Amino acid sequence: LSHEEFYVVFVDRANQVIKTEQISKGGLSGTVADGKVIFQKALELKCSAMILAHNHPSGQLKPSEADLKLTKSLMNFGKYIDLQVLDHLIFSDNSYFSFADEGILN
């Protein structure tokens, strides 16, 4: 894609996908992922956990400061309501970056 998009995969206790939802569609260098929108959808779906995912049109897989801040914020709030963030994936045309694989979600 030539623009950035943000998705959330909502899963049940067995990590089975309940629904995949596009949260936002942005421009070349970013998109807005509002935590209130994400958690509203999570609560509506009665999910147990979620996987965050977005693309970087530039091909750069390294998480931005905004990516790190958003992930930490969503993880912290999720702990209060027992809704776990399992991973945050960043995709490019040829590869991906996993926050879980890199130990960033600890």
N, C-alpha and C positions, 0 to 999 in steps of 0.2 A: 504494500500500500504506500501511497505517497503522502499519507497523513496518519496521525496517531489515533488509535482507538483503544478504549479500555473496556474489558469484559470481566465478569465474575462468574465462576462456576460454583453453584450452590449444591452441596452434597448432604446426604443423610448420615446417620451414625455408622452405616456400613461403607461409607465413602462412595455410594452410588449417586450418580448425577441426578439431581432433581430438575435443574434448569440451568441453562447458560444464558446470561443476560448482558446485552451491550449497555454499559453505563454511560459512556460518552464517546463522542467523535470530535476530534479537534483538528488542529492545523499541522504544519510541517514539524513544529518543534514542541508540541505538547497538547494535552487535553486535560480537562478538569474531571477529577473523580471525587465526587462529594461523598464523604463518609456517611452522612445522614441518609442519602439516597440508597447507598449500598446496604446499610443495616436495616432500613425500612423494608427493602425487598427481601432480605434474609429472614426477617421476622415474619413477613407475610407468607413466605414459603415454608416456615417452620424448619429450616435447615439446621444442621448441627455444625457445619463447617463450610469454609469457602476457599476457593483458589482464585487469586487475583491474576490477571493477565493483561498485558498491553504490548504494543509493538513500538519499535524505534525505527522510523523510516530512514534515519541516517545510517543504520547498520551498526551503530555503536551499541554494544550490549551492556556496557558498564552502567549500573543504576545511577541516576542523577540524585542530587540531594533531595529534590522533591519526591522522588520515588522512595528513597529511604525513609523520609519523614512520614509520608502517607502510610507506608507499610507498618511502621512502628505505631503510629496513631491508631490504625485499625486493629492491630494486634492487641494493644493495651485496652481499648474499649471492648473488644471481643471477650477478653478475659473476665470482665465484669458481668457479662451476660452468658457466659459459658458457650461462646461461639468462636471456634478456633479458626485462625487463618493458617491453612496448611502449606501454602506456598504463594509466591508472587513470581510470575514468569514474565520475562521480557523477550520478545521475539524480534528477529530480523529476518531477512529473506533466506538466510542460509544456516542460522543457528539460533540458540536460545540461551538465556541466563536464568538459573533457578536460585532464588534466595535460600530455599531449603537446602539444596545441594551445597551451597557455599557457606552454610552455617550462620546466615544472617538472621534467621528467625528465632534464635536462642535468646 
